[in-house]
Amino acid sequence: MIYGNDETDYYITVTSVDGCTTVDCISINLDTIQVLLPNDTTLCLADTLVVSAGNNGCTYNWSTGPTSQSITISTT
């Protein structure tokens, strides 16, 4: 897993049936990803709040389990 501001090198070694070997490398450097969540919010009973992490094209892993860009928080 690569996190923001990480630089990771990936290497591959390929050997043919004739015993010829080649090695290649790709370096991936991620810039910081900004996530702007809303300020702390008080919800009343039966209220909902949609929270979006922004950054289209990224993957998400919320602490409550969803993996979508936005989640709906509700009080039930």
C-alpha positions as CSV (number, residue, x, y, z in Angstrom):
1,M,0.0,0.0,0.0
2,I,1.3,3.5,-0.9
3,Y,0.4,6.5,1.3
4,G,0.6,10.2,0.4
5,N,4.1,11.5,0.1
6,D,5.6,8.0,-0.2
7,E,8.0,7.1,-3.0
8,T,8.1,3.5,-3.9
9,D,10.2,1.6,-6.5
10,Y,8.8,-1.5,-8.2
11,Y,11.2,-3.9,-9.8
12,I,10.5,-6.8,-12.2
13,T,12.9,-9.5,-13.3
14,V,12.0,-11.5,-16.3
15,T,13.9,-14.7,-17.3
16,S,13.2,-16.3,-20.7
17,V,13.3,-20.1,-21.2
18,D,16.7,-19.6,-22.8
19,G,18.0,-18.1,-19.5
20,C,18.2,-14.5,-20.7
21,T,17.3,-12.1,-17.9
22,T,16.2,-8.5,-17.9
23,V,15.3,-6.2,-15.0
24,D,13.2,-3.1,-15.1
25,C,12.0,-0.6,-12.5
26,I,9.3,2.1,-12.2
27,S,9.4,4.7,-9.4
28,I,6.1,6.0,-8.1
29,N,6.0,9.2,-6.1
30,L,2.7,10.4,-4.7
31,D,2.0,14.0,-3.8
32,T,0.0,14.9,-0.7
33,I,-3.7,14.3,-1.1
34,Q,-5.9,16.9,0.6
35,V,-9.1,15.9,2.2
36,L,-11.3,18.7,3.4
37,L,-13.9,17.4,5.8
38,P,-16.6,19.7,7.4
39,N,-16.2,21.1,10.8
40,D,-17.5,19.2,13.8
41,T,-21.3,19.1,13.5
42,T,-24.0,18.3,16.0
43,L,-26.9,16.2,14.7
44,C,-30.3,15.9,16.2
45,L,-32.3,12.7,16.2
46,A,-33.2,11.6,12.7
47,D,-30.8,14.1,11.1
48,T,-28.4,13.1,8.4
49,L,-25.1,14.5,7.1
50,V,-23.4,13.7,3.9
51,V,-19.6,13.8,4.1
52,S,-17.4,13.7,1.0
53,A,-13.7,13.2,0.9
54,G,-13.4,14.8,-2.6
55,N,-10.5,13.8,-4.8
56,N,-12.3,12.0,-7.7
57,G,-10.5,8.9,-8.9
58,C,-9.0,8.0,-5.5
59,T,-9.9,5.0,-3.4
60,Y,-11.5,5.4,0.0
61,N,-11.6,3.4,3.3
62,W,-13.8,5.1,5.9
63,S,-13.4,3.9,9.5
64,T,-17.0,2.7,9.5
65,G,-16.4,0.4,6.6
66,P,-17.7,2.1,3.4
67,T,-15.3,2.5,0.4
68,S,-17.3,5.2,-1.5
69,Q,-16.1,8.8,-1.9
70,S,-18.9,10.1,0.3
71,I,-20.9,8.6,3.2
72,T,-24.1,9.5,4.9
73,I,-24.0,9.8,8.7
74,S,-27.4,9.5,10.4
75,T,-28.8,9.4,13.9
76,T,-31.4,6.7,14.3
